[in-house]
Amino acid sequence: MRKYDIAAFVWPSYTGDELRSRMFWPKGEGEWQTVRTAEAKFDGHTWPRKPLWGYLNEADPKVMEMQIKEATEHGVNVFIYDWYWFDRRPFLENCLNDGFLKAKNCTDMQFYIMWANHDANHLWNKELSDTECGETVIWKGGIDREGFEEMAVRLVNKYFSYPNYYRINGCPVFMIYELSTLVDGFGGIDATVDALRWFRDMVKSKGYPDVHLQITGRGGQTLNMSGIDSSLVIDSREVMEKLKIDSFTHYQFVHFTDIDRDYNEIMVDVKRVWERAEEDYGIPYYPHVSCGWDNNPRFKKFRPGIVKNNTPENFEAAMRAAKEYIDRYPERPALITVNSWNEWTETSYLQPDDFYGYGYLNAIKKIFVDGE
């Protein structure tokens, strides 16, 4: 049986160990504070939900030993950690550093980094998310060349050397969440080309064959060519070619399709996106599956946009479709990305709850462990 890499994104907020996180979740338990206060917004709304494993601190290595065991036994063998760099220093790193990497069974699972380079605002603070302050930017996601070099050296020195850091063709994989923000921070395409060339050279100087640059796709991608004249834009395929991006996937269905409908209807469009992905971008695509979407837990008022009928059975069908897609490319790693391991406040998680139990995890196990 072919080896499949089922890679689940990890939202590292379920710990209060970092003091800067207290500005969003002052009770000191991270975004569990938001999950605990989630309420139904209308008749038939499937909140509140409760985690079967409890409200655990995911920066505790004992907790992560349990989660790694559960994940790998069900076929999830890679974690993609959302990783932040705000105000010239990391943010929400404890889950990875103190939890996952200190777990005794850490090497049973691979991991890699997704630089979540989006702006930070008051979305994470439920007391402000509905107010006019909700969109106020606290930290900018884009950084200049000097900041990027500082960040990149630390990233490579701290993580790439781990034996279970995920590699493609021997190259450590580094994912970038918002390509447009990256380019804007550097001041245009040419400056970004130069920065990424420096990054590759620096990685090679550390003894690696190269770095595998991966991006998350959006519904469309046109970027500012110069950093000055917004009329000078280039399309997706040209962007990937100029920046020498190696591959792409998606982070969430909500980024590229209407999610306010039935899950099976969504999957019809998702599969169409998969079919044209490589033509649109000109680089290898690794299929993505999301469990669902409903970010009402983060708000006091109702927020429209909820995936319907995202049952474990329908999720299983989506994972089978992803397997069929990647099986067309036997020369590539059989990588499938999933949103997510623990995005509770976006209602898109594999972790078991009191609503579907182990349904999503069992769906993955059925296909990729049991071979049914």
C-alpha positions as CSV (number, residue, x, y, z in Angstrom):
1,M,0.0,0.0,0.0
2,R,1.3,3.5,-0.9
3,K,2.4,5.6,2.0
4,Y,0.2,8.7,2.4
5,D,1.1,11.8,4.3
6,I,-2.1,13.1,5.9
7,A,-1.1,16.6,7.2
8,A,-3.4,18.4,9.5
9,F,-2.9,22.1,10.3
10,V,-2.5,23.0,13.9
11,W,-3.8,26.2,15.4
12,P,-1.4,26.6,18.4
13,S,-3.7,28.7,20.6
14,Y,-4.9,26.2,23.1
15,T,-2.4,27.2,25.8
16,G,-2.0,30.3,27.9
17,D,1.7,29.8,28.4
18,E,2.7,32.8,26.3
19,L,2.1,36.1,28.1
20,R,1.3,38.0,24.9
21,S,-1.7,35.7,24.3
22,R,-3.4,37.1,27.5
23,M,-4.4,40.2,25.6
24,F,-6.8,38.0,23.7
25,W,-7.6,35.3,26.3
26,P,-7.0,36.7,29.7
27,K,-8.0,33.6,31.6
28,G,-4.7,32.0,30.7
29,E,-6.0,28.9,28.8
30,G,-5.7,30.3,25.3
31,E,-8.7,30.1,22.9
32,W,-10.3,27.4,25.0
33,Q,-11.8,30.5,26.7
34,T,-13.7,31.2,23.5
35,V,-14.7,27.6,23.0
36,R,-16.2,27.4,26.5
37,T,-18.4,30.4,26.0
38,A,-19.7,29.5,22.5
39,E,-23.5,29.5,22.3
40,A,-26.1,28.5,19.7
41,K,-27.0,31.6,17.6
42,F,-30.3,30.1,16.1
43,D,-32.5,27.1,16.4
44,G,-30.7,24.1,15.1
45,H,-27.2,25.6,15.5
46,T,-24.9,22.8,16.6
47,W,-23.1,24.8,19.3
48,P,-22.0,24.5,22.0
49,R,-19.7,21.5,21.4
50,K,-17.3,20.0,23.9
51,P,-13.9,18.3,23.3
52,L,-14.0,14.6,24.4
53,W,-10.4,15.0,25.5
54,G,-11.2,18.0,27.6
55,Y,-9.8,21.5,27.6
56,L,-6.2,20.5,27.6
57,N,-3.0,22.6,27.5
58,E,-1.4,21.7,24.2
59,A,1.9,23.1,25.3
60,D,2.1,20.2,27.8
61,P,4.3,17.3,26.4
62,K,2.1,14.7,28.2
63,V,-0.9,16.1,26.4
64,M,0.9,16.0,23.0
65,E,2.1,12.5,23.6
66,M,-1.5,11.4,23.8
67,Q,-2.5,13.5,20.8
68,I,0.4,12.2,18.6
69,K,-0.6,8.6,19.5
70,E,-4.2,9.2,18.6
71,A,-3.3,11.1,15.4
72,T,-0.9,8.5,14.1
73,E,-3.1,5.5,15.0
74,H,-5.8,7.1,12.9
75,G,-3.6,7.9,9.9
76,V,-2.7,11.5,10.6
77,N,1.1,11.5,10.4
78,V,2.1,15.1,9.8
79,F,1.2,18.3,11.7
80,I,1.6,21.6,9.9
81,Y,2.0,24.2,12.6
82,D,0.6,27.7,12.1
83,W,3.7,29.8,13.0
84,Y,3.7,33.5,13.7
85,W,6.3,36.3,13.7
86,F,5.0,39.6,15.0
87,D,6.9,42.6,16.2
88,R,10.2,40.9,15.3
89,R,9.6,37.9,17.6
90,P,7.6,34.7,17.5
91,F,4.0,34.4,18.8
92,L,2.1,31.2,19.9
93,E,5.2,29.0,19.6
94,N,4.8,27.2,22.9
95,C,2.5,24.5,21.5
96,L,5.2,23.4,19.1
97,N,8.3,24.1,21.2
98,D,7.1,22.9,24.6
99,G,4.4,20.5,23.7
100,F,5.0,18.7,20.4
101,L,8.8,18.8,20.3
102,K,9.2,17.7,23.9
103,A,6.8,14.8,23.6
104,K,8.6,11.5,24.1
105,N,6.9,10.1,20.9
106,C,7.5,13.3,18.9
107,T,9.5,11.4,16.2
108,D,6.5,9.1,15.5
109,M,5.0,12.1,13.6
110,Q,6.5,14.6,11.1
111,F,5.9,18.3,11.2
112,Y,6.5,21.4,9.2
113,I,6.0,25.1,9.5
114,M,3.4,27.3,7.8
115,W,4.3,31.0,8.3
116,A,0.9,32.5,9.1
117,N,2.0,36.0,7.9
118,H,-1.4,37.6,8.1
119,D,-2.2,40.8,10.1
120,A,-3.3,40.2,13.7
121,N,-6.4,42.1,14.9
122,H,-9.0,41.8,17.6
123,L,-10.7,38.8,15.9
124,W,-9.3,36.6,18.7
125,N,-10.8,38.8,21.4
126,K,-14.5,37.9,21.7
127,E,-15.2,41.1,23.7
128,L,-14.0,43.2,20.7
129,S,-14.5,41.1,17.6
130,D,-18.0,42.3,17.0
131,T,-17.2,46.0,17.6
132,E,-15.7,48.6,15.4
133,C,-12.4,47.8,16.9
134,G,-12.5,44.2,15.6
135,E,-10.6,44.9,12.4
136,T,-8.0,47.2,14.1
137,V,-4.6,45.9,13.2
138,I,-2.4,45.1,16.2
139,W,0.5,43.6,14.4
140,K,1.3,43.7,10.7
141,G,1.9,40.3,9.0
142,G,4.2,41.7,6.3
143,I,7.8,42.3,7.1
144,D,10.8,43.9,5.4
145,R,13.9,42.2,4.2
146,E,15.9,42.8,7.4
147,G,13.0,41.3,9.5
148,F,12.7,38.4,7.1
149,E,16.4,37.5,7.3
150,E,16.3,37.6,11.1
151,M,13.2,35.4,11.1
152,A,14.5,33.0,8.5
153,V,17.8,32.3,10.2
154,R,16.0,31.6,13.5
155,L,13.5,29.4,11.8
156,V,16.1,27.3,9.9
157,N,18.4,26.9,12.9
158,K,15.6,26.0,15.3
159,Y,13.4,23.6,13.3
160,F,14.8,22.3,10.0
161,S,17.4,20.1,11.7
162,Y,14.9,17.9,13.4
163,P,14.9,14.4,11.9
164,N,11.1,14.5,11.7
165,Y,10.9,17.8,9.9
166,Y,8.9,17.1,6.8
167,R,10.9,17.1,3.5
168,I,10.2,16.7,-0.1
169,N,13.1,15.4,-2.1
170,G,15.3,16.0,0.9
171,C,14.3,19.7,1.1
172,P,12.6,21.1,4.2
173,V,9.1,22.3,3.4
174,F,8.3,25.9,4.4
175,M,4.7,27.1,3.7
176,I,3.7,30.7,3.3
177,Y,0.1,31.6,4.1
178,E,-0.3,34.9,2.3
179,L,1.8,35.5,-0.7
180,S,0.4,38.9,-1.3
181,T,1.4,40.0,2.2
182,L,4.9,38.7,1.6
183,V,5.3,40.7,-1.6
184,D,3.8,43.8,-0.1
185,G,6.1,43.6,2.9
186,F,9.2,43.4,0.6
187,G,7.9,46.2,-1.7
188,G,7.2,44.3,-4.9
189,I,7.9,41.1,-6.9
190,D,11.5,41.9,-7.7
191,A,12.4,42.5,-4.1
192,T,10.6,39.3,-3.2
193,V,12.5,37.3,-5.8
194,D,15.8,38.6,-4.4
195,A,14.7,37.8,-0.8
196,L,13.7,34.2,-1.6
197,R,16.9,33.7,-3.6
198,W,18.8,34.7,-0.4
199,F,16.7,32.3,1.6
200,R,17.4,29.4,-0.6
201,D,21.1,30.2,-0.6
202,M,21.1,30.4,3.2
203,V,19.3,27.1,3.6
204,K,21.8,25.4,1.2
205,S,24.7,26.9,3.3
206,K,23.3,24.9,6.2
207,G,23.8,21.6,4.3
208,Y,20.3,21.1,2.9
209,P,19.9,20.6,-0.9
210,D,17.4,23.5,-0.9
211,V,14.2,24.6,0.7
212,H,10.8,23.5,-0.7
213,L,8.7,26.7,-0.8
214,Q,4.9,26.0,-0.6
215,I,2.1,28.5,-0.6
216,T,-1.6,28.4,0.3
217,G,-3.8,29.2,-2.6
218,R,-6.7,31.7,-2.8
219,G,-9.6,32.2,-5.1
220,G,-7.4,34.4,-7.3
221,Q,-3.9,35.7,-7.2
222,T,-2.8,38.9,-8.8
223,L,0.1,40.7,-7.2
224,N,1.7,44.1,-7.4
225,M,4.8,43.9,-9.7
226,S,6.6,47.0,-8.5
227,G,5.4,47.6,-4.9
228,I,4.4,51.1,-6.1
229,D,2.1,51.1,-9.1
230,S,-0.9,48.9,-8.3
231,S,-1.8,48.7,-12.0
232,L,1.3,46.7,-12.7
233,V,0.1,43.2,-11.7
234,I,0.8,39.7,-12.8
235,D,-1.3,36.6,-12.6
236,S,-0.9,33.4,-10.6
237,R,1.2,31.4,-13.0
238,E,3.6,34.3,-13.6
239,V,3.9,34.8,-9.9
240,M,4.8,31.2,-9.2
241,E,7.4,31.2,-12.0
242,K,9.1,34.4,-10.9
243,L,9.2,33.5,-7.2
244,K,10.2,29.9,-8.0
245,I,7.5,28.5,-5.7
246,D,7.7,24.7,-5.6
247,S,4.1,23.6,-4.8
248,F,0.9,24.8,-3.3
249,T,-2.1,23.5,-1.4
250,H,-5.0,25.3,0.3
251,Y,-5.6,26.1,4.0
252,Q,-9.4,26.3,4.0
253,F,-12.3,25.9,1.6
254,V,-13.6,29.3,2.7
255,H,-10.6,30.9,0.9
256,F,-11.8,29.9,-2.5
257,T,-15.4,28.9,-2.6
258,D,-18.9,29.7,-1.1
259,I,-19.1,27.7,2.0
260,D,-22.6,28.7,3.1
261,R,-24.2,25.5,1.7
262,D,-24.2,21.7,1.7
263,Y,-20.8,20.0,2.1
264,N,-21.5,17.8,-1.0
265,E,-22.3,20.9,-3.1
266,I,-19.1,22.5,-1.9
267,M,-17.1,19.4,-2.9
268,V,-18.3,19.6,-6.5
269,D,-16.7,23.0,-6.8
270,V,-13.6,21.9,-4.8
271,K,-12.9,19.1,-7.1
272,R,-13.2,21.5,-10.1
273,V,-10.5,23.7,-8.4
274,W,-8.3,20.7,-8.0
275,E,-8.7,19.8,-11.7
276,R,-7.5,23.2,-12.9
277,A,-5.0,23.9,-10.1
278,E,-1.8,23.0,-11.9
279,E,-2.9,24.7,-15.1
280,D,-3.7,27.9,-13.2
281,Y,-0.5,27.9,-11.1
282,G,1.9,25.9,-13.2
283,I,3.3,24.0,-10.2
284,P,2.4,20.8,-8.4
285,Y,-0.7,20.9,-6.3
286,Y,-1.4,18.8,-3.2
287,P,-5.1,18.3,-2.6
288,H,-6.8,19.9,0.5
289,V,-9.8,18.9,2.4
290,S,-11.6,21.0,5.1
291,C,-13.8,19.5,7.8
292,G,-16.2,22.4,7.8
293,W,-16.6,26.1,8.6
294,D,-18.5,28.1,11.3
295,N,-16.6,30.8,13.1
296,N,-19.6,31.9,15.2
297,P,-17.8,30.9,18.5
298,R,-15.5,33.9,18.0
299,F,-18.4,36.4,18.0
300,K,-21.3,37.4,20.2
301,K,-23.5,38.2,17.2
302,F,-24.4,35.8,14.4
303,R,-21.9,35.5,11.6
304,P,-23.3,34.2,8.3
305,G,-21.4,31.5,6.4
306,I,-21.8,28.0,7.8
307,V,-21.0,24.7,6.1
308,K,-24.0,22.3,6.2
309,N,-24.1,18.6,6.4
310,N,-20.4,18.2,6.9
311,T,-20.8,14.7,8.5
312,P,-17.9,12.3,8.9
313,E,-19.4,10.3,6.1
314,N,-19.3,13.2,3.7
315,F,-15.8,14.1,4.9
316,E,-14.8,10.5,4.2
317,A,-16.0,10.9,0.6
318,A,-13.9,14.0,0.3
319,M,-10.8,12.3,1.6
320,R,-11.4,9.5,-0.9
321,A,-11.5,12.0,-3.7
322,A,-8.3,13.6,-2.5
323,K,-6.7,10.1,-2.5
324,E,-7.8,9.5,-6.1
325,Y,-6.4,12.9,-7.1
326,I,-2.9,12.3,-5.6
327,D,-2.8,8.7,-6.9
328,R,-2.5,10.2,-10.4
329,Y,1.0,11.4,-9.4
330,P,2.9,8.3,-8.2
331,E,6.2,10.2,-8.6
332,R,5.2,12.7,-5.9
333,P,4.8,12.4,-2.1
334,A,1.2,11.4,-1.4
335,L,0.6,14.6,0.6
336,I,-3.0,15.6,1.5
337,T,-3.6,18.6,3.7
338,V,-6.5,18.8,6.1
339,N,-8.1,21.7,8.0
340,S,-7.6,21.0,10.7
341,W,-6.4,19.2,13.8
342,N,-7.9,21.7,16.2
343,E,-9.6,24.8,14.7
344,W,-12.5,24.6,17.2
345,T,-13.6,28.3,16.9
346,E,-13.9,27.8,13.1
347,T,-15.6,24.4,13.5
348,S,-13.2,22.6,11.3
349,Y,-11.3,20.1,13.4
350,L,-10.4,16.4,13.5
351,Q,-10.3,16.1,17.3
352,P,-13.2,14.2,18.8
353,D,-16.1,16.1,20.3
354,D,-19.5,15.3,21.8
355,F,-21.3,15.8,18.4
356,Y,-19.5,13.4,16.0
357,G,-17.2,11.6,18.5
358,Y,-14.2,10.2,16.6
359,G,-16.1,10.3,13.3
360,Y,-13.6,12.4,11.3
361,L,-10.5,10.5,12.6
362,N,-12.2,7.2,12.0
363,A,-12.9,8.3,8.4
364,I,-9.2,8.9,7.8
365,K,-8.3,5.6,9.5
366,K,-10.7,3.6,7.4
367,I,-9.1,4.8,4.2
368,F,-5.4,5.2,5.0
369,V,-4.8,2.7,7.8
370,D,-7.3,0.0,7.3
371,G,-7.2,0.3,3.5
372,E,-11.0,0.0,3.1
